[in-house]
Structure formats: C-alpha cells, structure tokens
Amino acid sequence: MQVYLVGGAVRDKLLGRPVKERDWVVVGATPADLEAQGYQAVGREFPVFLHPETHDEYALARLEKKVGPGYRGFITEFSPDVTLEEDLRRRDLTINAMAEDANGVLIDPHGGRHDLDARVLRHVSSAFVEDPVRILRLARFTARYASLGFRVADDTLALMREMVAAGEVDALVPERVWAETVRALAEPNPERYIEVLRDCGALAVILPELDALFGVPQPEKWHPEIDTGLHQLLALQQSVRLGGNERVRFAVLAHDLGKGLTPPDQWPSHRGHEETGAALVEVMCERLRVPNDFRELALLATRFHTHVHRALELRPATLLELLEHTDAFRRPERFAELLVVCEADSRGRTGLEYQPYPQRAYMAAARARAAAVTLAPAARAGLSGAAIGERLRALRLDVLVAHKKQPLQIEDTEHDGS
C-alpha cells in the first residue's frame, strides 16, 4: 500500500498559500485493508475513508467511466491495480493533478507545475467534457487565483464552449449550481466567476437573468460605465472591498435584474425596475433553491436600493416607512447588510469607486435612534393594541424629524437612485 498527498494541498503548497485541507490517495489497497487499520468508511459512491487520528480523507485510487449525461452520469471503478497516474488523469485541471510521495517528491505527469508557474488553468484531458461541474469549478478557481494572474487556457475555454453548445450544462442540478456559486462568491474576486461563465456561454444557461443585463445601457450621467452587466460586476468588486459577506455579494448581483426586462425603446431609462426585478429574484431563487436568508436580502436590495440612495432627501415620515418596510427594527443585522449592498451599488460605477456615500451612516443612525424609543408605563396608560403601536410610531417620527435637522459631518453623494 502506497499513500500520496494529492490535489489542492499540493497545489497550494507550491503556490506558497496556506494548506487548509489534505487529501490522500491510496494505491494498492482494498477497503478491508484500510478498515483493518482503523480507517472509517464515509464514501457513498466510491471508497473514501477518514484517518483514525487526523480525520483527513483517504480515497482509494479509482477510475471513472461516463455512462450518462451530467455530473451524475458516471460509474466508478477501483481496485488495488489502479495506478496513481490513472487516478490523476481523471482530475479536472493540471494544477489539481499533482501528487507528493511520502518523501515529498513531486509527481506531475500532466505538467501542473509548469501551468502553476505560467498562471494557466488548463484541463488535464478530453475527459474534462464529461463533467459539466468542472466548468463551474474552473470559474471558481479563477475567482480565487485572479490576484495571482491566473487565466483560462485558450484550448480549455474552447472546450468549455463546446460543452455548453452540446447541452452538458443543461444537465446541472440546481443544488450543485448554487453550491459552486456561493463558494465562488466567497472568493477574493467573485466577478471573475461570472466573467468566465459568460465567456464560455454557461452564464446564459444557469443565470440567464444576470446574463441578460450585459449590453443593456443605463444613463451615462449616473453610470459612466453605461453597461448594466458591467455595473453589476463593478458593484460586486466593491462589495468585497467593503467586507460584505456572501449574502451581501449575492444581493449585489441580484439588485438590478429588472433592468434586463426594460423594453429597448425605453433605454437607457429603467423606471419600475425594482418591482420587475423582485419578481425575477423570486424566480431565480426558486430555481436554484437559494436559502431564505440570501433570498430575503436580495429582495430587500432589489426593492429598496433606490430608496436608500435617496435617504438624505426623504421626509421623516417616508424614512420611517422605509425602516418599517425593511423590517429594520426587528432585523438590525440584515438591515446593516442591506446598507452595505447599497453602498456597493453606488460605488460600483466607473470613476466613482471612492466617492462618499453618507446615506449608509445616515440610515444606520436613523434606525438606531428610532429603535431606542420606548413607551414608559405611564405613556401606555389607557392605550391598548394598535393604539400603543401608533403612539410608539409617533414618537419614532418625532425622533426622525430631529434626525433630519442634524447636519451630517460627511460630504453628500449625488445619486439619482437608478
């Protein structure tokens, strides 16, 4: 029995990046051999075992054979006769198809080290076309390593386009699309995930609502970048810079979907895109089985981002309605995330990336002051039910009137709310 360190651990070690997980391949062994040594079997479709002490994953060397469409259309073959080179050949990218032996010697039959140095993401073999998930994974790796200068090899991009044209991407199940997408959103350059999927044509299949935004113009006065799809990517970059989590980043991607439905004869204006966009967000989230917390924030951002942009102009009564509609008093953490989405939207415009956005601080302070209002027992005397709520609302409105009169100590940001 021989054991080799494989995959991401070898790749990241060579890149000088922290190694978070270690995966191992075992050659020349059977499941019984590993179980006899105390390994715990956890694999459903092929033999994977947890080390009795480190709990690292150890997989028996295996082969895969394509028997049907999609990423589930495989049968797995394993035996003590499968070699390390055969196991590495079934992997997706050359940089993921390297191994180290027990002495730390690199085993690199497919030129992964060369591609690492050249900063190229390249498929190992023509078997890449057999699994459409590899398109998503490659796009995600681009989002992770973009800052290091990695790009997709030309022949690999051509292969991905062939896969899309052949309908392979149509076979992806929603859960897998969402799993890869949310992981990509957590990477340092999630916009590259979208760009790679668009370059190969997969974005139109898995996220058609987003793909439809590219080529749709906006008023140059407010959006110097003009193109709505480009604006989404610029705003996504800003959400990363502002420290937004995956929910925030997803909401940024979703907030302008309604502009894709604007009739061309109305361009570059997009009146009413908030509500048309909310309907698209619902459809997209239902199709991809998006978790509720992601869906809820995306819907709030879609419906109310223009209101937040105009916060400094709103009358106190309208400001209170905005806080109520966004459930800001009961869900302060989510409201704070909404404000990050709106700031990323405002900054996601060419040349305006560092323009002040006082609306965020203004809205946060308004919520905090209004939320601090309470009704003393004496004030509740003789009131019940709805009357108590109305009294509390009146007091909150008084607070917001005072808040409106207090000048901000930060330069205003002009924005038309589009």
Long-range contacts (C-beta under 8 A, 24 or more apart in sequence): 1-26, 1-27, 1-28, 1-29, 1-33, 2-26, 2-27, 2-28, 2-84, 2-101, 2-102, 3-27, 3-58, 3-102, 4-84, 4-99, 4-100, 4-101, 4-107, 5-99, 5-100, 6-87, 6-88, 6-98, 6-99, 6-100, 7-91, 7-96, 7-98, 8-96, 10-98, 10-99, 10-100, 10-106, 11-95, 11-96, 11-98, 11-112, 11-116, 13-100, 14-98, 14-106, 14-113, 14-116, 15-116, 15-145, 15-148, 21-56, 21-57, 22-54, 22-56, 23-56, 23-57, 23-59, 24-51, 24-56, 24-57, 24-58, 24-59, 25-58, 25-59, 25-60, 25-61, 25-84, 25-87, 25-99, 26-58, 26-59, 26-60, 26-61, 27-61, 27-80, 27-82, 27-83, 27-84, 27-87, 28-80, 29-60, 29-80, 30-60, 30-79, 30-80, 31-60, 34-58, 34-60, 45-76, 46-76, 46-78, 47-78, 61-86, 61-87, 62-87, 62-90, 63-87, 63-90, 64-90, 64-127, 64-130, 66-127, 66-130, 69-167, 69-168, 69-171, 70-132, 70-168, 70-171, 70-172, 70-173, 71-131, 71-132, 71-133, 71-171, 71-172, 71-173, 71-176, 72-173, 73-130, 73-171, 74-130, 74-131, 85-109, 88-124, 89-124, 89-125, 89-127, 90-124, 90-127, 91-124, 92-123, 92-124, 92-128, 92-131, 92-134, 92-137, 92-138, 93-121, 93-122, 93-123, 93-124, 93-137, 93-138, 93-141, 94-122, 94-123, 94-124, 95-121, 95-122, 97-124, 115-153, 119-145, 119-148, 119-149, 119-150, 119-151, 120-150, 120-151, 120-152, 120-153, 121-145, 121-150, 121-151, 121-152, 121-153, 121-156, 122-153, 122-155, 122-156, 123-153, 123-155, 123-156, 123-159, 126-159, 128-156, 128-159, 129-159, 129-162, 129-163, 129-166, 129-168, 132-163, 132-168, 132-169, 132-171, 132-172, 133-172, 133-176, 133-180, 135-160, 135-163, 135-164, 135-169, 135-197, 135-200, 135-202, 136-172, 136-176, 136-177, 136-180, 136-181, 136-184, 136-197, 136-202, 137-180, 138-196, 139-180, 139-184, 139-192, 139-193, 139-194, 139-196, 139-197, 139-202, 140-180, 140-183, 140-184, 140-187, 140-193, 142-189, 142-192, 142-193, 142-195, 142-196, 143-184, 143-187, 143-188, 143-189, 143-190, 143-191, 143-192, 143-193, 144-187, 144-188, 144-189, 146-188, 146-189, 146-192, 147-188, 147-189, 152-196, 152-199, 157-199, 157-200, 160-200, 160-201, 160-202, 161-200, 161-201, 163-200, 164-200, 164-201, 164-202, 164-205, 165-201, 169-202, 169-205, 169-206, 170-205, 172-206, 174-287, 174-288, 174-289, 175-289, 177-206, 177-288, 178-288, 178-289, 178-290, 181-206, 181-207, 181-288, 182-246, 182-250, 182-294, 185-246, 185-249, 185-250, 185-253, 186-246, 186-249, 188-240, 189-237, 189-240, 190-236, 190-240, 190-249, 191-233, 191-234, 191-236, 191-237, 194-232, 194-233, 194-236, 194-253, 195-233, 207-284, 209-257, 209-260, 209-280, 209-283, 209-284, 210-253, 210-254, 210-257, 212-257, 212-260, 212-261, 213-256, 213-257, 213-259, 213-260, 216-259, 216-260, 216-262, 216-267, 217-267, 217-268, 218-259, 218-268, 218-270, 218-418, 219-268, 219-269, 219-416, 219-418, 220-268, 221-416, 222-349, 222-415, 222-416, 222-418, 223-349, 223-350, 223-418, 224-349, 224-350, 224-351, 224-352, 225-349, 225-350, 226-268, 228-256, 228-259, 228-260, 231-256, 231-348, 231-349, 232-256, 232-348, 233-348, 234-348, 234-349, 234-350, 234-353, 235-344, 235-345, 235-347, 235-348, 236-344, 236-348, 237-348, 238-343, 238-344, 238-345, 238-347, 238-348, 238-353, 239-340, 239-341, 239-344, 241-347, 242-340, 242-343, 242-344, 242-347, 243-340, 244-337, 244-340, 244-341, 244-344, 245-337, 246-294, 247-293, 247-294, 247-297, 247-337, 248-297, 248-337, 248-340, 248-341, 248-344, 250-290, 250-294, 250-297, 250-298, 251-294, 251-297, 251-298, 251-300, 251-301, 251-302, 251-337, 251-338, 251-341, 252-301, 252-341, 252-344, 252-345, 252-348, 254-281, 254-284, 254-298, 254-301, 254-302, 255-298, 255-301, 255-302, 255-305, 255-341, 255-345, 256-302, 256-345, 257-281, 257-284, 257-302, 258-302, 269-418, 270-418, 274-302, 274-303, 274-304, 274-305, 274-306, 275-303, 277-302, 277-303, 278-302, 278-303, 293-334, 296-334, 297-334, 297-337, 297-338, 297-341, 300-326, 300-334, 300-338, 301-338, 301-341, 301-342, 301-345, 304-338, 305-341, 305-342, 305-345, 306-417, 306-418, 307-417, 308-338, 308-339, 308-342, 308-359, 308-363, 309-342, 309-345, 309-346, 309-359, 309-415, 309-416, 309-417, 310-415, 310-417, 311-359, 311-362, 311-363, 311-366, 312-358, 312-359, 312-362, 312-408, 312-412, 315-404, 316-397, 316-400, 316-401, 316-403, 316-404, 317-397, 319-366, 319-400, 319-404, 320-370, 320-393, 320-396, 320-397, 320-400, 323-366, 323-367, 323-370, 328-367, 328-371, 329-367, 329-370, 329-371, 332-367, 332-371, 335-367, 336-364, 339-363, 339-364, 346-413, 346-415, 355-413, 356-410, 356-411, 356-412, 356-413, 357-413, 358-408, 358-410, 358-411, 358-412, 358-413, 359-413, 359-415, 361-408, 361-410, 362-408, 365-403, 366-400, 366-403, 369-399, 369-400, 369-403, 370-396, 370-399, 370-400, 370-403, 372-399, 373-399
